[in-house]
């Protein structure tokens, strides 16, 4: 049986294990297909093992993000370093007059 080609961010099910996974990276130069199982585990296949295995395309599982529910935004590296200017509500008259020449 011929497998469907691996498509980035598509979901498949491994017929041997029954585990659902999503393809998270494809790199033909290094001959690797990186997958993430619905429980969060990461694994890698080479293209020849992809062809030798039996994978079936499936719909995205309803609870696929469950392993990441307790992950904080900071843990993902998406924090806002707060490079914004001061809030106009926080500026006082003294702040505005600071730095001006006194006459």
N, C-alpha and C positions, 0 to 999 in steps of 0.2 A: 504494500500500500504506500502511495506517495503522500508525504506530508505537504500541507500548504506551506508556501514560503513564509519565513518569519517576518512579521510586520511590527515595526516599533509601536509600542503602547497598546497592542492588541492582546487579548486574553486567549489562553489555550488551556487544555486539560491533558495531562499526561495519562495515557491509557493504562500504563503499567502500574502507576501509583495512585491514580485518581486525583492527584493534586492539581489545583488550578494555579496558573501563573500568568504574569504579564511580562512582555519583553520590554526591558528598560534601556537596553543599549545594543546596537549592532555595529560590529567593526570587521569589515571584510579583510582589511589589511592584517589584523592580528588573528583572524579566523575565529572570532568569538561572538557569541550571542549571550548577553547577560539577561537573566530573568529574575523576577521577584515573585515569590510565592505569596499566596493570600495571607499567610501568617507572618509575613515580613522577611522571611529568609531569602538570601540572595544566592544564586547559583549561576554557573556558566556552562554553555555547550559550545562545541565547535560545530562548524557547518556540516561535517560528515556525520557526527553523532545525531544532529538534528534530523538528517535524512534517514538514519537507521532506526530512530525511535518513532513511536506513534503518538502524535499530538492532534487534538481536535480543536478547532476554533470554538470558543464559547462566548456567551454574553458576559459582560462585567459582573462579577458576583456582587450581590447587594451589600454585603458587609466587608468588602475587600479592604477598607481603610481602618477596620477595627484595631489592628495591631498598632496603629499610629494615633489612636484617640487620646492617649495620655502624653503625647509628645508636645512640648511647648514650642512656640514659634522660635524662641531663642536657640533651641537645640538644633534647628534646621539651618541656622545661619542667616535668617531673614530679618534680623533685628534692625530697627530704625535707629541709627546712631544719633538721632536728634540734631541734625545739622541745620535746623530751622532757626530763623531769627527770633528775637524776643517777642513775646506776645504783646501787642499794643496795650492790652488791658493791664499789663504788669509794669508799664513805664510811668514813672512819676514826673512831675514838673522838674524836680531836681535833676533827674536823669537827662531831661531835655536841655537844661541849662548848663549841665556839666560840660566843661571843655570850651565854653564860650568865653570870650574876653570880657573881663569885668571893666566897666567904665565908670 
